[in-house]
C-alpha cells in the first residue's frame, strides 16, 4: 500500500521502538538472573528463565507468520504488544520461579509476534527496493540490545531491584502502543480457510524435544533422556515435513523453496545463526582463559563484533536501497566472515587483544552485510499472500541454527576442557579468577587447552561461512523492484481448523 513520507517515517519510528523494547527484554535479563534466582530460591531453575522465553518465541514463529497472513499483521502486532506488557507486569510480580518462567514464556510468545510482524508490516507497505533500508533500521535493534542490554540490566538490578528489569517495559511499551495505534495501517489478511493444526502441533513437539535434548546433552545424569529427546525430535520433524507436503495451507509453504532465491536466502539466514550467533556467548570465556584478561576486558571482543555488525547492517541496507543490487553484499559478507573466522583459528594466543578484536569486527561486518538483507530478498521473491510465513521461516532457521550450534559448541568446550585438564585441576570448579591467581605454568597450560579446543571450533564455523559463499554465488543476480506487487483481494471466508 502507498503511504505518505511522514506517515511512513512515523511507522518506522513505531516499529523501531517496539523492536528495541523486544530485543532489550531478551538481553537485559541476563545480568539480573543470578539475583533473581537467589531471591526466589531456585538457582537450579535459573536457566529456564531464558530457555522458556527462547523456546516459546521459536515455536510460535511459523504459527504467527501464518496467522499474520490470514488476519492481517496489524492485529497480530497489537495483540502481541498488549500481551508483552501484561507479561512484563506479571514477571515483576512473580513470587516464585514457576510463576516467573510462566510469565517469561508468554513474553517470548509475544516477542516473536512483535519481531515478526514488524518485518511483515514493512514488507506490506514498502517496495522491494525501499525494504532493505527500513529492515536494516529495525534490525539494528538486535545489536544495539546486545551492546547496552547487559549493562542496563546490571544498573537497574543494583539500584532499583530486579523487578524493574521487567517493569521498565511498561511506560515505554504503553507509549509504543499508543504510537502503533496511530502509525500502523490497517492491512487486510488474505482469508485463509484452513489452519495447519497438525503442522503446528508436530512442530511444537519437535522444537520442545530438540531444546530439551540440547539442554540435557552435557549432563551425564540426563544423557539417556537427551538421546530419547533427540529421537522424539527427529520423529516429530519427520512428521512435520510430511504434514507440510500434504497440507492445503501449510504452516511453512515448502513449495516456495523451488524458487532459488528463497532457498538460498533461507540457507544464508541459517548460516548467520550457526556461524556467528552461536559463538558470541563463548568469546568472553575464551579470552579470559586463553588471553588471561579480566571479565570486563574480555567483553570488548564481542562488543567489537556486534559494532561491526551494526555498522555494516545499516550501510548495506542504505546501499541496496539506492542501487537495487544485493547479490554482491551476500558474497562479500560471507567471504569476509569465513576469512575472519579462519584467521581466528590460526591466531596464536598471547597477541595484543586489539588483534582478535579487529578480526572479530571483520566477522561482524561480514555478517551484518547480509543479516537483514536476506529477509528483504526472500520477501521480494515470495508471493504477497505468503509474506508472513516466509518471513517467519527465514527467522526460524536462524534461531534454530543458533540454538543447536550453541549447544554443540558448549558441549565441545565442556567435554574438551574436562578431558584435557590435568588431574590436579577440576573442570567443574575452574574459574577465570582461579586461573589468574595460579602459577604461570598453570596459566600457560590452561591457555593452551582453551586455544586447542577453540581452534577447531573457529575452523568449523569458517567452513560454515564458506558454504555460505557457495550459496551466495548461487543466489540469482538481479535488482530489487521499485514497484510493489499488487495484493490480491482478501477473501471473506473465515479462518478454520
Residue pairs with C-beta under 8 A, 6 or more apart in sequence:
1 124
1 125
1 185
1 187
1 484
1 487
3 11
3 125
3 185
7 183
7 185
8 125
8 126
10 179
10 182
10 183
11 121
11 125
11 183
11 184
11 185
12 122
12 134
12 137
12 138
13 179
13 183
14 176
14 179
14 180
14 182
14 183
14 184
15 118
15 121
15 122
15 138
15 180
15 184
16 137
16 138
16 140
16 141
17 172
17 175
17 176
17 179
18 77
18 81
18 114
18 118
18 176
18 180
19 114
19 115
19 118
19 138
19 139
19 141
20 141
20 144
20 145
21 84
21 114
21 169
21 172
21 173
21 176
22 84
22 111
22 114
22 115
22 141
23 115
23 141
23 142
23 144
23 145
23 149
24 141
24 145
24 148
24 149
24 152
25 84
25 88
25 107
25 111
25 166
25 169
26 53
26 111
26 145
26 149
27 145
27 146
27 149
27 150
27 153
28 145
28 149
28 150
28 152
28 153
28 156
28 165
28 168
29 49
29 50
29 53
29 153
29 165
29 166
30 50
30 149
30 150
30 153
31 149
31 150
31 151
31 153
31 154
31 157
32 153
32 154
32 156
32 157
32 162
32 165
33 46
33 49
33 50
34 46
35 157
35 162
36 46
36 49
36 100
36 162
37 43
37 45
37 46
37 49
37 97
39 162
40 94
40 95
40 96
40 97
40 100
41 96
41 97
42 96
42 97
45 97
45 98
45 101
46 97
47 215
48 97
48 101
49 97
49 100
49 101
49 104
51 211
51 215
52 101
52 102
52 104
52 105
52 108
53 104
53 105
53 107
53 108
53 111
54 108
54 211
54 399
54 403
55 105
55 108
55 207
55 208
55 211
56 104
56 105
56 106
56 107
56 108
56 109
56 112
57 108
57 109
57 111
57 112
57 115
57 399
58 112
58 207
58 211
58 396
58 399
58 400
58 403
59 203
59 204
59 207
59 208
60 108
60 109
60 112
60 113
61 112
61 116
61 392
61 395
61 396
61 399
62 199
62 200
62 203
62 251
62 252
62 389
62 392
62 393
62 396
63 200
63 251
64 76
64 80
64 112
64 113
64 116
64 117
64 388
64 392
65 116
65 120
65 388
65 389
65 390
65 391
65 392
65 393
66 192
66 195
66 196
66 249
66 251
66 388
66 389
66 392
67 76
67 388
68 76
68 77
68 116
68 117
68 120
68 189
68 388
69 189
69 190
69 192
69 385
69 386
69 387
69 388
69 389
70 189
70 190
70 191
70 192
70 195
70 495
71 189
71 495
72 186
72 187
72 188
72 189
73 117
73 120
73 121
73 124
73 187
73 388
74 117
74 121
74 184
74 185
74 186
74 187
76 113
76 117
77 113
77 114
77 117
77 118
77 121
77 180
77 184
78 177
78 180
78 181
78 184
79 113
80 109
80 110
80 111
80 112
80 113
80 114
80 117
81 110
81 114
81 173
81 176
81 177
81 180
82 177
83 106
83 109
83 110
83 113
84 107
84 110
84 111
84 114
84 169
84 173
85 169
85 170
85 173
85 174
85 177
86 106
87 103
87 104
87 106
87 107
87 110
88 107
88 166
88 167
88 169
88 170
88 173
89 166
89 167
89 170
90 99
90 102
90 103
90 106
91 100
91 103
91 104
91 107
91 163
91 166
92 163
92 164
92 165
92 166
92 167
93 163
94 100
94 103
115 395
116 388
116 391
116 392
116 395
117 388
118 138
119 135
119 138
119 375
119 379
119 391
119 395
120 387
120 388
120 391
121 184
121 187
122 131
122 134
122 135
122 138
123 131
123 376
123 379
123 387
123 391
124 187
124 384
124 387
124 487
125 185
125 187
126 134
126 484
127 480
127 481
127 482
127 483
127 484
128 376
128 379
128 380
128 480
128 481
128 482
128 484
129 321
129 324
129 479
129 480
129 481
129 482
130 321
131 321
131 376
131 379
131 380
131 480
132 316
132 317
132 320
132 321
132 326
132 372
132 373
132 376
132 480
133 317
133 318
133 320
133 321
134 317
135 317
135 372
135 373
135 375
135 376
136 313
136 314
136 316
136 317
136 318
136 372
136 373
137 314
137 317
138 372
139 313
139 317
139 371
139 372
139 375
140 310
140 313
140 314
143 306
143 307
143 309
143 310
143 313
143 368
144 310
146 280
146 302
146 306
147 303
147 306
147 307
147 310
153 165
156 162
156 164
156 165
156 168
157 165
188 487
188 490
189 490
190 384
190 385
190 487
190 488
190 490
190 491
191 490
191 491
191 492
191 493
191 495
192 249
192 495
193 248
193 249
193 491
193 493
193 494
193 495
193 496
194 247
194 248
194 249
194 495
194 496
194 497
195 249
195 495
195 496
195 497
196 243
196 244
196 247
196 249
196 250
196 251
197 497
198 243
198 247
199 240
199 243
199 244
199 247
199 250
199 251
199 252
200 251
202 236
202 237
202 239
202 240
202 243
203 236
203 240
203 251
205 232
205 236
206 232
206 233
206 236
206 237
206 239
206 240
207 233
207 400
209 229
209 230
209 232
209 233
209 236
210 229
210 230
210 233
210 237
210 400
210 403
210 404
211 403
212 225
212 226
212 229
213 226
213 227
213 229
213 230
213 233
214 226
214 403
214 404
214 406
214 407
214 408
215 407
216 222
216 223
216 225
216 226
216 229
217 223
217 226
217 407
217 411
218 407
218 410
218 411
218 414
218 415
219 226
241 254
243 250
244 250
244 251
244 252
244 254
245 254
251 389
252 389
252 392
252 393
252 396
253 386
253 389
253 390
256 262
256 382
256 383
256 386
256 390
257 263
257 266
259 381
259 382
260 474
260 475
260 476
261 377
261 378
261 380
261 381
261 475
261 476
262 378
262 381
262 382
262 390
264 471
264 472
264 474
264 475
264 476
265 374
265 375
265 377
265 378
265 381
265 394
265 475
266 378
266 393
266 394
266 397
267 467
267 468
267 471
268 330
268 334
268 370
268 374
268 468
268 471
268 472
268 475
269 374
269 375
269 378
269 394
269 395
269 397
269 398
270 397
270 398
270 400
270 401
271 334
271 401
271 464
271 465
271 467
271 468
271 471
272 367
272 370
272 371
272 398
272 401
273 397
273 398
273 399
273 400
273 401
273 402
273 403
273 405
274 401
274 402
274 404
274 405
274 461
274 464
275 337
275 341
275 367
275 405
275 461
275 464
275 465
275 468
276 305
276 309
276 337
276 363
276 364
276 367
276 461
277 398
277 401
277 402
277 405
277 406
278 401
278 402
278 405
278 406
278 408
278 409
278 461
279 409
279 457
279 458
279 461
280 302
280 305
280 306
281 406
282 409
282 410
282 413
282 454
283 298
283 301
283 302
283 305
283 360
284 295
284 298
284 299
284 301
284 302
285 298
285 413
285 432
285 450
286 298
286 450
286 454
287 293
287 297
287 298
287 301
287 353
287 356
288 294
288 295
288 298
288 432
288 435
289 432
289 435
289 446
289 447
289 450
290 349
290 447
290 450
290 451
290 454
291 298
291 349
291 350
291 353
291 356
291 447
292 435
292 436
292 443
292 447
293 353
294 432
295 432
297 353
300 353
300 357
301 353
301 356
301 357
301 360
302 360
304 357
304 358
304 360
304 361
304 364
305 360
305 361
305 363
305 364
306 364
307 361
307 364
308 360
308 361
308 362
308 363
308 364
308 365
308 368
309 364
309 365
309 367
309 368
309 371
310 364
310 368
311 365
311 368
312 333
312 364
312 365
312 366
312 367
312 368
312 369
312 371
313 368
313 369
313 371
313 372
316 329
316 333
316 368
316 369
316 370
316 373
317 372
317 373
319 329
320 326
320 329
320 373
320 376
320 480
323 479
324 479
324 480
324 481
324 482
325 479
326 373
326 376
326 377
326 479
326 480
327 472
327 475
327 476
327 477
327 478
329 369
329 370
329 373
330 369
330 370
330 373
330 374
330 472
330 475
331 469
331 472
331 473
331 475
332 366
332 369
333 365
333 366
333 367
333 368
333 369
333 370
333 472
334 366
334 370
334 465
334 466
334 468
334 469
334 471
334 472
335 366
335 465
335 469
336 362
336 363
336 365
336 366
336 369
337 362
337 363
337 366
337 367
337 465
337 468
338 366
338 462
338 463
338 465
338 466
338 468
338 469
339 362
339 366
339 462
340 359
340 360
340 362
340 363
340 366
341 363
341 458
341 459
341 461
341 462
341 465
342 458
342 459
342 462
343 359
344 356
344 359
344 360
344 363
344 458
344 462
345 455
345 456
345 458
345 459
345 462
346 455
347 355
347 356
347 359
349 447
349 448
349 451
350 447
366 465
370 472
374 394
375 391
375 394
375 395
376 480
377 475
377 480
378 390
378 391
378 394
379 387
379 390
379 391
380 480
380 481
382 389
382 390
383 485
384 485
384 486
384 487
384 488
385 488
409 457
412 453
412 457
413 453
413 454
413 457
414 427
416 449
416 452
416 453
417 427
417 430
417 449
417 450
417 453
418 427
420 449
420 452
420 453
421 427
421 430
421 446
421 449
422 445
425 442
425 446
430 446
435 442
435 443
435 446
436 443
438 446
